[in-house]
Amino acid sequence: MTVIIDAVDFAVAAFREDGDWQVAEVTHDHVSDVESLASALRRLPGDGGAVGMVAIDDDFFVVVRVAGTQTRVLLSDVTAATEWELAASAVEFLGLPVPDDDIDDLEPAGDLELLSDLGMQAVDLAAMLDDEEAYPDEVLSDIARRLGFGPLFDDAVGFTSA
């Protein structure tokens, strides 16, 4: 497995406080596995929990949503589990087998409904995941925009210039 800390493109958390979206960086120490990320997200204030978004090495992303004790996970590509600890952790959390090394097709897994109550319907999320040409950061930026915190997300991950 590849050491993940050096490969993290970004890790952010989004949460609503007094009805307004807030976006905060998540330290790379908290993205080694789903449980560590969920634990970091639970420490955040917010109305209705928090959403964590992690992009790794322009290869895949993980979205983790926590609300109370409930943790929901979406992995953009299960084949990443053969190389990356975070992806392997997501596959294990979801109760899926680790895919064979010889599978090349992008195959998302997890809870496509995890953002539906926030405005991102499962069918729209599935369509975004089907675009094999899109980079993880582009997909996550689009998700953030659709949920209502796009500019905050883009600022946090360095997509906007000063």
CNS distance restraints for C-alpha pairs under 8 A (distance, minus, plus):
assign (resid   1 and name CA) (resid  82 and name CA) 7.25 0.50 0.50
assign (resid   1 and name CA) (resid  83 and name CA) 4.91 0.50 0.50
assign (resid   1 and name CA) (resid  84 and name CA) 5.35 0.50 0.50
assign (resid   1 and name CA) (resid  85 and name CA) 6.06 0.50 0.50
assign (resid   2 and name CA) (resid  83 and name CA) 5.90 0.50 0.50
assign (resid   2 and name CA) (resid  84 and name CA) 5.40 0.50 0.50
assign (resid   2 and name CA) (resid  85 and name CA) 6.92 0.50 0.50
assign (resid   3 and name CA) (resid   7 and name CA) 7.32 0.50 0.50
assign (resid   3 and name CA) (resid  84 and name CA) 7.44 0.50 0.50
assign (resid   3 and name CA) (resid  85 and name CA) 7.49 0.50 0.50
assign (resid   4 and name CA) (resid   8 and name CA) 6.27 0.50 0.50
assign (resid   4 and name CA) (resid  31 and name CA) 7.84 0.50 0.50
assign (resid   4 and name CA) (resid  32 and name CA) 6.52 0.50 0.50
assign (resid   4 and name CA) (resid  56 and name CA) 7.64 0.50 0.50
assign (resid   4 and name CA) (resid  84 and name CA) 6.76 0.50 0.50
assign (resid   4 and name CA) (resid  85 and name CA) 6.79 0.50 0.50
assign (resid   4 and name CA) (resid  86 and name CA) 7.42 0.50 0.50
assign (resid   5 and name CA) (resid  28 and name CA) 5.72 0.50 0.50
assign (resid   5 and name CA) (resid  29 and name CA) 7.11 0.50 0.50
assign (resid   5 and name CA) (resid  31 and name CA) 7.68 0.50 0.50
assign (resid   5 and name CA) (resid  32 and name CA) 7.43 0.50 0.50
assign (resid   7 and name CA) (resid  56 and name CA) 5.69 0.50 0.50
assign (resid   7 and name CA) (resid  57 and name CA) 5.01 0.50 0.50
assign (resid   8 and name CA) (resid  28 and name CA) 7.11 0.50 0.50
assign (resid   8 and name CA) (resid  54 and name CA) 7.38 0.50 0.50
assign (resid   8 and name CA) (resid  55 and name CA) 6.20 0.50 0.50
assign (resid   8 and name CA) (resid  56 and name CA) 4.63 0.50 0.50
assign (resid   8 and name CA) (resid  57 and name CA) 6.04 0.50 0.50
assign (resid   9 and name CA) (resid  54 and name CA) 7.54 0.50 0.50
assign (resid   9 and name CA) (resid  55 and name CA) 5.34 0.50 0.50
assign (resid   9 and name CA) (resid  56 and name CA) 5.28 0.50 0.50
assign (resid   9 and name CA) (resid  57 and name CA) 5.83 0.50 0.50
assign (resid   9 and name CA) (resid  58 and name CA) 7.13 0.50 0.50
assign (resid  10 and name CA) (resid  25 and name CA) 7.95 0.50 0.50
assign (resid  10 and name CA) (resid  53 and name CA) 7.98 0.50 0.50
assign (resid  10 and name CA) (resid  54 and name CA) 5.78 0.50 0.50
assign (resid  10 and name CA) (resid  55 and name CA) 5.58 0.50 0.50
assign (resid  10 and name CA) (resid  56 and name CA) 7.30 0.50 0.50
assign (resid  10 and name CA) (resid 157 and name CA) 6.29 0.50 0.50
assign (resid  11 and name CA) (resid  25 and name CA) 5.99 0.50 0.50
assign (resid  11 and name CA) (resid  26 and name CA) 5.18 0.50 0.50
assign (resid  11 and name CA) (resid  27 and name CA) 7.06 0.50 0.50
assign (resid  11 and name CA) (resid  28 and name CA) 7.01 0.50 0.50
assign (resid  11 and name CA) (resid  31 and name CA) 7.48 0.50 0.50
assign (resid  11 and name CA) (resid  52 and name CA) 7.16 0.50 0.50
assign (resid  11 and name CA) (resid  53 and name CA) 5.69 0.50 0.50
assign (resid  11 and name CA) (resid  54 and name CA) 4.32 0.50 0.50
assign (resid  11 and name CA) (resid  55 and name CA) 6.60 0.50 0.50
assign (resid  12 and name CA) (resid  23 and name CA) 6.69 0.50 0.50
assign (resid  12 and name CA) (resid  24 and name CA) 5.57 0.50 0.50
assign (resid  12 and name CA) (resid  25 and name CA) 4.34 0.50 0.50
assign (resid  12 and name CA) (resid  26 and name CA) 5.00 0.50 0.50
assign (resid  12 and name CA) (resid  52 and name CA) 5.72 0.50 0.50
assign (resid  12 and name CA) (resid  53 and name CA) 5.40 0.50 0.50
assign (resid  12 and name CA) (resid  54 and name CA) 6.54 0.50 0.50
assign (resid  12 and name CA) (resid 153 and name CA) 7.84 0.50 0.50
assign (resid  12 and name CA) (resid 156 and name CA) 7.52 0.50 0.50
assign (resid  12 and name CA) (resid 157 and name CA) 7.80 0.50 0.50
assign (resid  13 and name CA) (resid  23 and name CA) 5.58 0.50 0.50
assign (resid  13 and name CA) (resid  24 and name CA) 5.28 0.50 0.50
assign (resid  13 and name CA) (resid  25 and name CA) 6.20 0.50 0.50
assign (resid  13 and name CA) (resid  26 and name CA) 6.33 0.50 0.50
assign (resid  13 and name CA) (resid  41 and name CA) 6.89 0.50 0.50
assign (resid  13 and name CA) (resid  50 and name CA) 6.50 0.50 0.50
assign (resid  13 and name CA) (resid  51 and name CA) 5.45 0.50 0.50
assign (resid  13 and name CA) (resid  52 and name CA) 4.30 0.50 0.50
assign (resid  13 and name CA) (resid  53 and name CA) 6.25 0.50 0.50
assign (resid  14 and name CA) (resid  21 and name CA) 6.69 0.50 0.50
assign (resid  14 and name CA) (resid  22 and name CA) 5.58 0.50 0.50
assign (resid  14 and name CA) (resid  23 and name CA) 4.43 0.50 0.50
assign (resid  14 and name CA) (resid  24 and name CA) 6.51 0.50 0.50
assign (resid  14 and name CA) (resid  50 and name CA) 5.70 0.50 0.50
assign (resid  14 and name CA) (resid  51 and name CA) 5.16 0.50 0.50
assign (resid  14 and name CA) (resid  52 and name CA) 6.44 0.50 0.50
assign (resid  14 and name CA) (resid 149 and name CA) 7.95 0.50 0.50
assign (resid  15 and name CA) (resid  21 and name CA) 5.59 0.50 0.50
assign (resid  15 and name CA) (resid  22 and name CA) 5.38 0.50 0.50
assign (resid  15 and name CA) (resid  23 and name CA) 6.61 0.50 0.50
assign (resid  15 and name CA) (resid  44 and name CA) 7.71 0.50 0.50
assign (resid  15 and name CA) (resid  45 and name CA) 7.43 0.50 0.50
assign (resid  15 and name CA) (resid  46 and name CA) 5.44 0.50 0.50
assign (resid  15 and name CA) (resid  47 and name CA) 7.15 0.50 0.50
assign (resid  15 and name CA) (resid  48 and name CA) 7.83 0.50 0.50
assign (resid  15 and name CA) (resid  49 and name CA) 6.51 0.50 0.50
assign (resid  15 and name CA) (resid  50 and name CA) 4.63 0.50 0.50
assign (resid  15 and name CA) (resid  51 and name CA) 6.40 0.50 0.50
assign (resid  16 and name CA) (resid  20 and name CA) 5.11 0.50 0.50
assign (resid  16 and name CA) (resid  21 and name CA) 4.35 0.50 0.50
assign (resid  16 and name CA) (resid  22 and name CA) 5.91 0.50 0.50
assign (resid  16 and name CA) (resid  45 and name CA) 7.99 0.50 0.50
assign (resid  16 and name CA) (resid  46 and name CA) 4.92 0.50 0.50
assign (resid  16 and name CA) (resid  47 and name CA) 5.33 0.50 0.50
assign (resid  16 and name CA) (resid  48 and name CA) 7.39 0.50 0.50
assign (resid  16 and name CA) (resid  49 and name CA) 7.88 0.50 0.50
assign (resid  16 and name CA) (resid  50 and name CA) 7.62 0.50 0.50
assign (resid  17 and name CA) (resid  21 and name CA) 6.39 0.50 0.50
assign (resid  17 and name CA) (resid  22 and name CA) 6.88 0.50 0.50
assign (resid  17 and name CA) (resid  45 and name CA) 6.85 0.50 0.50
assign (resid  17 and name CA) (resid  46 and name CA) 4.65 0.50 0.50
assign (resid  17 and name CA) (resid  47 and name CA) 5.76 0.50 0.50
assign (resid  18 and name CA) (resid  46 and name CA) 7.60 0.50 0.50
assign (resid  18 and name CA) (resid  47 and name CA) 7.11 0.50 0.50
assign (resid  19 and name CA) (resid  47 and name CA) 7.28 0.50 0.50
assign (resid  21 and name CA) (resid 148 and name CA) 7.55 0.50 0.50
assign (resid  21 and name CA) (resid 149 and name CA) 6.10 0.50 0.50
assign (resid  22 and name CA) (resid 149 and name CA) 7.69 0.50 0.50
assign (resid  22 and name CA) (resid 152 and name CA) 7.32 0.50 0.50
assign (resid  23 and name CA) (resid 149 and name CA) 7.83 0.50 0.50
assign (resid  23 and name CA) (resid 152 and name CA) 6.15 0.50 0.50
assign (resid  23 and name CA) (resid 153 and name CA) 6.32 0.50 0.50
assign (resid  23 and name CA) (resid 156 and name CA) 7.01 0.50 0.50
assign (resid  24 and name CA) (resid 156 and name CA) 7.08 0.50 0.50
assign (resid  25 and name CA) (resid 156 and name CA) 6.89 0.50 0.50
assign (resid  26 and name CA) (resid  30 and name CA) 6.82 0.50 0.50
assign (resid  26 and name CA) (resid  31 and name CA) 7.91 0.50 0.50
assign (resid  26 and name CA) (resid  40 and name CA) 7.60 0.50 0.50
assign (resid  27 and name CA) (resid  31 and name CA) 7.42 0.50 0.50
assign (resid  28 and name CA) (resid  32 and name CA) 7.56 0.50 0.50
assign (resid  30 and name CA) (resid  36 and name CA) 5.10 0.50 0.50
assign (resid  30 and name CA) (resid  37 and name CA) 5.03 0.50 0.50
assign (resid  30 and name CA) (resid  40 and name CA) 6.53 0.50 0.50
assign (resid  31 and name CA) (resid  36 and name CA) 6.37 0.50 0.50
assign (resid  31 and name CA) (resid  37 and name CA) 5.33 0.50 0.50
assign (resid  31 and name CA) (resid  54 and name CA) 7.54 0.50 0.50
assign (resid  31 and name CA) (resid  86 and name CA) 6.80 0.50 0.50
assign (resid  32 and name CA) (resid  36 and name CA) 6.76 0.50 0.50
assign (resid  32 and name CA) (resid  37 and name CA) 7.56 0.50 0.50
assign (resid  32 and name CA) (resid  85 and name CA) 6.39 0.50 0.50
assign (resid  32 and name CA) (resid  86 and name CA) 5.38 0.50 0.50
assign (resid  33 and name CA) (resid  37 and name CA) 6.40 0.50 0.50
assign (resid  33 and name CA) (resid  85 and name CA) 6.62 0.50 0.50
assign (resid  33 and name CA) (resid  86 and name CA) 4.64 0.50 0.50
assign (resid  33 and name CA) (resid  87 and name CA) 7.83 0.50 0.50
assign (resid  33 and name CA) (resid  89 and name CA) 5.33 0.50 0.50
assign (resid  33 and name CA) (resid  90 and name CA) 7.27 0.50 0.50
assign (resid  34 and name CA) (resid  38 and name CA) 5.99 0.50 0.50
assign (resid  34 and name CA) (resid  64 and name CA) 7.46 0.50 0.50
assign (resid  34 and name CA) (resid  86 and name CA) 6.62 0.50 0.50
assign (resid  34 and name CA) (resid  89 and name CA) 5.90 0.50 0.50
assign (resid  34 and name CA) (resid  90 and name CA) 5.94 0.50 0.50
assign (resid  34 and name CA) (resid  93 and name CA) 7.35 0.50 0.50
assign (resid  35 and name CA) (resid  39 and name CA) 6.02 0.50 0.50
assign (resid  36 and name CA) (resid  40 and name CA) 6.28 0.50 0.50
assign (resid  37 and name CA) (resid  41 and name CA) 6.22 0.50 0.50
assign (resid  37 and name CA) (resid  52 and name CA) 7.39 0.50 0.50
assign (resid  37 and name CA) (resid  64 and name CA) 7.59 0.50 0.50
assign (resid  38 and name CA) (resid  42 and name CA) 6.19 0.50 0.50
assign (resid  38 and name CA) (resid  52 and name CA) 7.92 0.50 0.50
assign (resid  38 and name CA) (resid  64 and name CA) 6.84 0.50 0.50
assign (resid  38 and name CA) (resid  65 and name CA) 7.46 0.50 0.50
assign (resid  38 and name CA) (resid  66 and name CA) 6.36 0.50 0.50
assign (resid  38 and name CA) (resid  71 and name CA) 6.86 0.50 0.50
assign (resid  39 and name CA) (resid  43 and name CA) 6.78 0.50 0.50
assign (resid  40 and name CA) (resid  44 and name CA) 7.29 0.50 0.50
assign (resid  41 and name CA) (resid  49 and name CA) 7.74 0.50 0.50
assign (resid  41 and name CA) (resid  50 and name CA) 5.85 0.50 0.50
assign (resid  41 and name CA) (resid  51 and name CA) 7.25 0.50 0.50
assign (resid  41 and name CA) (resid  52 and name CA) 6.80 0.50 0.50
assign (resid  41 and name CA) (resid  65 and name CA) 7.98 0.50 0.50
assign (resid  41 and name CA) (resid  66 and name CA) 6.71 0.50 0.50
assign (resid  42 and name CA) (resid  49 and name CA) 7.06 0.50 0.50
assign (resid  42 and name CA) (resid  50 and name CA) 7.17 0.50 0.50
assign (resid  42 and name CA) (resid  66 and name CA) 6.58 0.50 0.50
assign (resid  42 and name CA) (resid  67 and name CA) 7.49 0.50 0.50
assign (resid  42 and name CA) (resid  68 and name CA) 7.26 0.50 0.50
assign (resid  44 and name CA) (resid  49 and name CA) 7.78 0.50 0.50
assign (resid  44 and name CA) (resid  50 and name CA) 7.12 0.50 0.50
assign (resid  45 and name CA) (resid  49 and name CA) 7.51 0.50 0.50
assign (resid  46 and name CA) (resid  50 and name CA) 6.86 0.50 0.50
assign (resid  48 and name CA) (resid  67 and name CA) 5.82 0.50 0.50
assign (resid  49 and name CA) (resid  65 and name CA) 7.28 0.50 0.50
assign (resid  49 and name CA) (resid  66 and name CA) 5.37 0.50 0.50
assign (resid  49 and name CA) (resid  67 and name CA) 4.12 0.50 0.50
assign (resid  49 and name CA) (resid  68 and name CA) 6.69 0.50 0.50
assign (resid  50 and name CA) (resid  65 and name CA) 5.76 0.50 0.50
assign (resid  50 and name CA) (resid  66 and name CA) 5.54 0.50 0.50
assign (resid  50 and name CA) (resid  67 and name CA) 6.71 0.50 0.50
assign (resid  51 and name CA) (resid  63 and name CA) 6.91 0.50 0.50
assign (resid  51 and name CA) (resid  64 and name CA) 5.76 0.50 0.50
assign (resid  51 and name CA) (resid  65 and name CA) 4.40 0.50 0.50
assign (resid  51 and name CA) (resid  66 and name CA) 6.59 0.50 0.50
assign (resid  52 and name CA) (resid  62 and name CA) 7.91 0.50 0.50
assign (resid  52 and name CA) (resid  63 and name CA) 5.54 0.50 0.50
assign (resid  52 and name CA) (resid  64 and name CA) 4.99 0.50 0.50
assign (resid  52 and name CA) (resid  65 and name CA) 6.15 0.50 0.50
assign (resid  53 and name CA) (resid  61 and name CA) 7.18 0.50 0.50
assign (resid  53 and name CA) (resid  62 and name CA) 5.94 0.50 0.50
assign (resid  53 and name CA) (resid  63 and name CA) 4.71 0.50 0.50
assign (resid  53 and name CA) (resid  64 and name CA) 6.65 0.50 0.50
assign (resid  53 and name CA) (resid 140 and name CA) 7.23 0.50 0.50
assign (resid  54 and name CA) (resid  61 and name CA) 5.45 0.50 0.50
assign (resid  54 and name CA) (resid  62 and name CA) 5.33 0.50 0.50
assign (resid  54 and name CA) (resid  63 and name CA) 6.56 0.50 0.50
assign (resid  55 and name CA) (resid  59 and name CA) 7.57 0.50 0.50
assign (resid  55 and name CA) (resid  60 and name CA) 6.00 0.50 0.50
assign (resid  55 and name CA) (resid  61 and name CA) 4.33 0.50 0.50
assign (resid  55 and name CA) (resid  62 and name CA) 6.69 0.50 0.50
assign (resid  55 and name CA) (resid 136 and name CA) 5.99 0.50 0.50
assign (resid  55 and name CA) (resid 137 and name CA) 6.36 0.50 0.50
assign (resid  56 and name CA) (resid  60 and name CA) 5.63 0.50 0.50
assign (resid  56 and name CA) (resid  61 and name CA) 6.05 0.50 0.50
assign (resid  56 and name CA) (resid 136 and name CA) 7.91 0.50 0.50
assign (resid  58 and name CA) (resid 135 and name CA) 6.14 0.50 0.50
assign (resid  58 and name CA) (resid 136 and name CA) 6.03 0.50 0.50
assign (resid  58 and name CA) (resid 137 and name CA) 7.35 0.50 0.50
assign (resid  59 and name CA) (resid  80 and name CA) 7.61 0.50 0.50
assign (resid  59 and name CA) (resid 135 and name CA) 7.40 0.50 0.50
assign (resid  59 and name CA) (resid 136 and name CA) 6.77 0.50 0.50
assign (resid  60 and name CA) (resid  75 and name CA) 7.57 0.50 0.50
assign (resid  60 and name CA) (resid  76 and name CA) 5.67 0.50 0.50
assign (resid  60 and name CA) (resid  77 and name CA) 5.99 0.50 0.50
assign (resid  60 and name CA) (resid  80 and name CA) 6.93 0.50 0.50
assign (resid  60 and name CA) (resid 135 and name CA) 7.93 0.50 0.50
assign (resid  60 and name CA) (resid 136 and name CA) 5.66 0.50 0.50
assign (resid  61 and name CA) (resid  75 and name CA) 6.12 0.50 0.50
assign (resid  61 and name CA) (resid  76 and name CA) 5.43 0.50 0.50
assign (resid  61 and name CA) (resid  77 and name CA) 7.58 0.50 0.50
assign (resid  61 and name CA) (resid 136 and name CA) 5.73 0.50 0.50
assign (resid  62 and name CA) (resid  73 and name CA) 7.17 0.50 0.50
assign (resid  62 and name CA) (resid  74 and name CA) 5.69 0.50 0.50
assign (resid  62 and name CA) (resid  75 and name CA) 4.65 0.50 0.50
assign (resid  62 and name CA) (resid  76 and name CA) 6.31 0.50 0.50
assign (resid  62 and name CA) (resid  87 and name CA) 7.50 0.50 0.50
assign (resid  62 and name CA) (resid  90 and name CA) 7.82 0.50 0.50
assign (resid  63 and name CA) (resid  73 and name CA) 5.80 0.50 0.50
assign (resid  63 and name CA) (resid  74 and name CA) 5.13 0.50 0.50
assign (resid  63 and name CA) (resid  75 and name CA) 6.61 0.50 0.50
assign (resid  64 and name CA) (resid  71 and name CA) 6.91 0.50 0.50
assign (resid  64 and name CA) (resid  72 and name CA) 5.68 0.50 0.50
assign (resid  64 and name CA) (resid  73 and name CA) 4.62 0.50 0.50
assign (resid  64 and name CA) (resid  74 and name CA) 6.50 0.50 0.50
assign (resid  65 and name CA) (resid  71 and name CA) 5.74 0.50 0.50
assign (resid  65 and name CA) (resid  72 and name CA) 5.12 0.50 0.50
assign (resid  65 and name CA) (resid  73 and name CA) 6.49 0.50 0.50
assign (resid  65 and name CA) (resid 114 and name CA) 6.88 0.50 0.50
assign (resid  66 and name CA) (resid  70 and name CA) 5.62 0.50 0.50
assign (resid  66 and name CA) (resid  71 and name CA) 4.59 0.50 0.50
assign (resid  66 and name CA) (resid  72 and name CA) 6.42 0.50 0.50
assign (resid  67 and name CA) (resid  71 and name CA) 6.79 0.50 0.50
assign (resid  72 and name CA) (resid 110 and name CA) 7.88 0.50 0.50
assign (resid  72 and name CA) (resid 111 and name CA) 6.49 0.50 0.50
assign (resid  72 and name CA) (resid 114 and name CA) 6.28 0.50 0.50
assign (resid  73 and name CA) (resid  90 and name CA) 6.95 0.50 0.50
assign (resid  73 and name CA) (resid  94 and name CA) 7.44 0.50 0.50
assign (resid  73 and name CA) (resid 110 and name CA) 5.62 0.50 0.50
assign (resid  73 and name CA) (resid 111 and name CA) 5.87 0.50 0.50
assign (resid  73 and name CA) (resid 114 and name CA) 7.42 0.50 0.50
assign (resid  74 and name CA) (resid  90 and name CA) 7.76 0.50 0.50
assign (resid  74 and name CA) (resid 108 and name CA) 7.51 0.50 0.50
assign (resid  74 and name CA) (resid 109 and name CA) 5.98 0.50 0.50
assign (resid  74 and name CA) (resid 110 and name CA) 4.37 0.50 0.50
assign (resid  74 and name CA) (resid 111 and name CA) 5.38 0.50 0.50
assign (resid  74 and name CA) (resid 112 and name CA) 6.76 0.50 0.50
assign (resid  74 and name CA) (resid 114 and name CA) 7.79 0.50 0.50
assign (resid  75 and name CA) (resid  87 and name CA) 6.97 0.50 0.50
assign (resid  75 and name CA) (resid  90 and name CA) 6.66 0.50 0.50
assign (resid  75 and name CA) (resid  91 and name CA) 7.81 0.50 0.50
assign (resid  75 and name CA) (resid 108 and name CA) 5.65 0.50 0.50
assign (resid  75 and name CA) (resid 109 and name CA) 5.32 0.50 0.50
assign (resid  75 and name CA) (resid 110 and name CA) 6.09 0.50 0.50
assign (resid  76 and name CA) (resid 106 and name CA) 7.80 0.50 0.50
assign (resid  76 and name CA) (resid 107 and name CA) 6.93 0.50 0.50
assign (resid  76 and name CA) (resid 108 and name CA) 4.39 0.50 0.50
assign (resid  76 and name CA) (resid 109 and name CA) 6.56 0.50 0.50
assign (resid  76 and name CA) (resid 129 and name CA) 6.50 0.50 0.50
assign (resid  77 and name CA) (resid  87 and name CA) 7.97 0.50 0.50
assign (resid  77 and name CA) (resid 106 and name CA) 5.41 0.50 0.50
assign (resid  77 and name CA) (resid 107 and name CA) 4.82 0.50 0.50
assign (resid  77 and name CA) (resid 108 and name CA) 4.43 0.50 0.50
assign (resid  77 and name CA) (resid 109 and name CA) 6.85 0.50 0.50
assign (resid  78 and name CA) (resid  87 and name CA) 6.81 0.50 0.50
assign (resid  78 and name CA) (resid  88 and name CA) 7.95 0.50 0.50
assign (resid  78 and name CA) (resid  91 and name CA) 6.77 0.50 0.50
assign (resid  78 and name CA) (resid  98 and name CA) 7.59 0.50 0.50
assign (resid  78 and name CA) (resid  99 and name CA) 6.86 0.50 0.50
assign (resid  78 and name CA) (resid 106 and name CA) 7.44 0.50 0.50
assign (resid  78 and name CA) (resid 107 and name CA) 5.70 0.50 0.50
assign (resid  78 and name CA) (resid 108 and name CA) 5.86 0.50 0.50
assign (resid  78 and name CA) (resid 109 and name CA) 6.39 0.50 0.50
assign (resid  79 and name CA) (resid  98 and name CA) 7.79 0.50 0.50
assign (resid  79 and name CA) (resid  99 and name CA) 5.91 0.50 0.50
assign (resid  79 and name CA) (resid 100 and name CA) 7.62 0.50 0.50
assign (resid  79 and name CA) (resid 101 and name CA) 7.39 0.50 0.50
assign (resid  79 and name CA) (resid 103 and name CA) 6.87 0.50 0.50
assign (resid  79 and name CA) (resid 104 and name CA) 7.34 0.50 0.50
assign (resid  79 and name CA) (resid 105 and name CA) 7.86 0.50 0.50
assign (resid  79 and name CA) (resid 106 and name CA) 6.97 0.50 0.50
assign (resid  79 and name CA) (resid 107 and name CA) 6.95 0.50 0.50
assign (resid  80 and name CA) (resid  84 and name CA) 5.87 0.50 0.50
assign (resid  80 and name CA) (resid  87 and name CA) 5.73 0.50 0.50
assign (resid  80 and name CA) (resid  88 and name CA) 7.37 0.50 0.50
assign (resid  81 and name CA) (resid  85 and name CA) 6.80 0.50 0.50
assign (resid  81 and name CA) (resid  86 and name CA) 7.49 0.50 0.50
assign (resid  81 and name CA) (resid  87 and name CA) 4.48 0.50 0.50
assign (resid  81 and name CA) (resid  88 and name CA) 4.04 0.50 0.50
assign (resid  81 and name CA) (resid  89 and name CA) 7.68 0.50 0.50
assign (resid  81 and name CA) (resid  91 and name CA) 6.84 0.50 0.50
assign (resid  81 and name CA) (resid  98 and name CA) 6.38 0.50 0.50
assign (resid  81 and name CA) (resid  99 and name CA) 7.28 0.50 0.50
assign (resid  82 and name CA) (resid  88 and name CA) 6.84 0.50 0.50
assign (resid  82 and name CA) (resid  98 and name CA) 6.90 0.50 0.50
assign (resid  82 and name CA) (resid  99 and name CA) 7.02 0.50 0.50
assign (resid  82 and name CA) (resid 100 and name CA) 7.63 0.50 0.50
assign (resid  82 and name CA) (resid 101 and name CA) 6.47 0.50 0.50
assign (resid  83 and name CA) (resid  87 and name CA) 7.96 0.50 0.50
assign (resid  83 and name CA) (resid  88 and name CA) 7.86 0.50 0.50
assign (resid  84 and name CA) (resid  88 and name CA) 6.19 0.50 0.50
assign (resid  85 and name CA) (resid  89 and name CA) 6.03 0.50 0.50
assign (resid  86 and name CA) (resid  90 and name CA) 6.23 0.50 0.50
assign (resid  87 and name CA) (resid  91 and name CA) 6.20 0.50 0.50
assign (resid  88 and name CA) (resid  92 and name CA) 6.15 0.50 0.50
assign (resid  88 and name CA) (resid  98 and name CA) 7.13 0.50 0.50
assign (resid  89 and name CA) (resid  93 and name CA) 6.00 0.50 0.50
assign (resid  90 and name CA) (resid  94 and name CA) 6.10 0.50 0.50
assign (resid  91 and name CA) (resid  95 and name CA) 6.23 0.50 0.50
assign (resid  91 and name CA) (resid  96 and name CA) 5.32 0.50 0.50
assign (resid  91 and name CA) (resid  97 and name CA) 6.95 0.50 0.50
assign (resid  91 and name CA) (resid  98 and name CA) 6.69 0.50 0.50
assign (resid  91 and name CA) (resid 109 and name CA) 7.88 0.50 0.50
assign (resid  92 and name CA) (resid  96 and name CA) 5.93 0.50 0.50
assign (resid  92 and name CA) (resid  97 and name CA) 7.31 0.50 0.50
assign (resid  92 and name CA) (resid  98 and name CA) 7.83 0.50 0.50
assign (resid  94 and name CA) (resid 110 and name CA) 6.46 0.50 0.50
assign (resid  99 and name CA) (resid 103 and name CA) 7.24 0.50 0.50
assign (resid 106 and name CA) (resid 130 and name CA) 7.95 0.50 0.50
assign (resid 106 and name CA) (resid 132 and name CA) 6.86 0.50 0.50
assign (resid 108 and name CA) (resid 129 and name CA) 6.81 0.50 0.50
assign (resid 112 and name CA) (resid 121 and name CA) 7.89 0.50 0.50
assign (resid 112 and name CA) (resid 122 and name CA) 4.88 0.50 0.50
assign (resid 112 and name CA) (resid 123 and name CA) 7.93 0.50 0.50
assign (resid 112 and name CA) (resid 125 and name CA) 6.61 0.50 0.50
assign (resid 112 and name CA) (resid 126 and name CA) 6.94 0.50 0.50
assign (resid 113 and name CA) (resid 121 and name CA) 6.68 0.50 0.50
assign (resid 113 and name CA) (resid 122 and name CA) 5.10 0.50 0.50
assign (resid 115 and name CA) (resid 119 and name CA) 6.63 0.50 0.50
assign (resid 115 and name CA) (resid 120 and name CA) 5.33 0.50 0.50
assign (resid 115 and name CA) (resid 121 and name CA) 6.93 0.50 0.50
assign (resid 115 and name CA) (resid 122 and name CA) 7.78 0.50 0.50
assign (resid 116 and name CA) (resid 120 and name CA) 4.67 0.50 0.50
assign (resid 116 and name CA) (resid 121 and name CA) 4.61 0.50 0.50
assign (resid 116 and name CA) (resid 122 and name CA) 6.42 0.50 0.50
assign (resid 117 and name CA) (resid 121 and name CA) 7.96 0.50 0.50
assign (resid 118 and name CA) (resid 147 and name CA) 6.13 0.50 0.50
assign (resid 119 and name CA) (resid 146 and name CA) 7.02 0.50 0.50
assign (resid 119 and name CA) (resid 147 and name CA) 5.77 0.50 0.50
assign (resid 120 and name CA) (resid 124 and name CA) 6.74 0.50 0.50
assign (resid 120 and name CA) (resid 125 and name CA) 6.71 0.50 0.50
assign (resid 120 and name CA) (resid 143 and name CA) 7.32 0.50 0.50
assign (resid 120 and name CA) (resid 146 and name CA) 6.62 0.50 0.50
assign (resid 120 and name CA) (resid 147 and name CA) 6.45 0.50 0.50
assign (resid 121 and name CA) (resid 125 and name CA) 6.30 0.50 0.50
assign (resid 122 and name CA) (resid 126 and name CA) 5.98 0.50 0.50
assign (resid 123 and name CA) (resid 127 and name CA) 6.23 0.50 0.50
assign (resid 124 and name CA) (resid 128 and name CA) 6.36 0.50 0.50
assign (resid 125 and name CA) (resid 129 and name CA) 6.28 0.50 0.50
assign (resid 125 and name CA) (resid 143 and name CA) 7.92 0.50 0.50
assign (resid 126 and name CA) (resid 130 and name CA) 6.22 0.50 0.50
assign (resid 127 and name CA) (resid 131 and name CA) 6.87 0.50 0.50
assign (resid 128 and name CA) (resid 139 and name CA) 6.71 0.50 0.50
assign (resid 129 and name CA) (resid 139 and name CA) 7.81 0.50 0.50
assign (resid 134 and name CA) (resid 138 and name CA) 6.33 0.50 0.50
assign (resid 134 and name CA) (resid 139 and name CA) 6.54 0.50 0.50
assign (resid 135 and name CA) (resid 139 and name CA) 6.44 0.50 0.50
assign (resid 136 and name CA) (resid 140 and name CA) 6.15 0.50 0.50
assign (resid 137 and name CA) (resid 141 and name CA) 6.00 0.50 0.50
assign (resid 138 and name CA) (resid 142 and name CA) 6.18 0.50 0.50
assign (resid 139 and name CA) (resid 143 and name CA) 6.20 0.50 0.50
assign (resid 140 and name CA) (resid 144 and name CA) 6.08 0.50 0.50
assign (resid 141 and name CA) (resid 145 and name CA) 6.15 0.50 0.50
assign (resid 141 and name CA) (resid 150 and name CA) 6.25 0.50 0.50
assign (resid 141 and name CA) (resid 153 and name CA) 6.80 0.50 0.50
assign (resid 141 and name CA) (resid 154 and name CA) 6.68 0.50 0.50
assign (resid 142 and name CA) (resid 146 and name CA) 6.21 0.50 0.50
assign (resid 142 and name CA) (resid 150 and name CA) 7.22 0.50 0.50
assign (resid 143 and name CA) (resid 147 and name CA) 6.19 0.50 0.50
assign (resid 143 and name CA) (resid 150 and name CA) 7.76 0.50 0.50
assign (resid 144 and name CA) (resid 148 and name CA) 6.21 0.50 0.50
assign (resid 144 and name CA) (resid 149 and name CA) 5.28 0.50 0.50
assign (resid 144 and name CA) (resid 150 and name CA) 4.58 0.50 0.50
assign (resid 144 and name CA) (resid 153 and name CA) 6.48 0.50 0.50
assign (resid 145 and name CA) (resid 149 and name CA) 5.54 0.50 0.50
assign (resid 145 and name CA) (resid 150 and name CA) 3.66 0.50 0.50
assign (resid 145 and name CA) (resid 151 and name CA) 7.20 0.50 0.50
assign (resid 146 and name CA) (resid 150 and name CA) 7.24 0.50 0.50
assign (resid 149 and name CA) (resid 153 and name CA) 6.09 0.50 0.50
assign (resid 150 and name CA) (resid 154 and name CA) 6.03 0.50 0.50
assign (resid 151 and name CA) (resid 155 and name CA) 6.08 0.50 0.50
assign (resid 152 and name CA) (resid 156 and name CA) 6.13 0.50 0.50
assign (resid 153 and name CA) (resid 157 and name CA) 6.25 0.50 0.50
assign (resid 154 and name CA) (resid 158 and name CA) 5.93 0.50 0.50
assign (resid 154 and name CA) (resid 159 and name CA) 4.76 0.50 0.50
assign (resid 154 and name CA) (resid 160 and name CA) 5.92 0.50 0.50
assign (resid 155 and name CA) (resid 159 and name CA) 5.97 0.50 0.50
assign (resid 155 and name CA) (resid 160 and name CA) 5.49 0.50 0.50
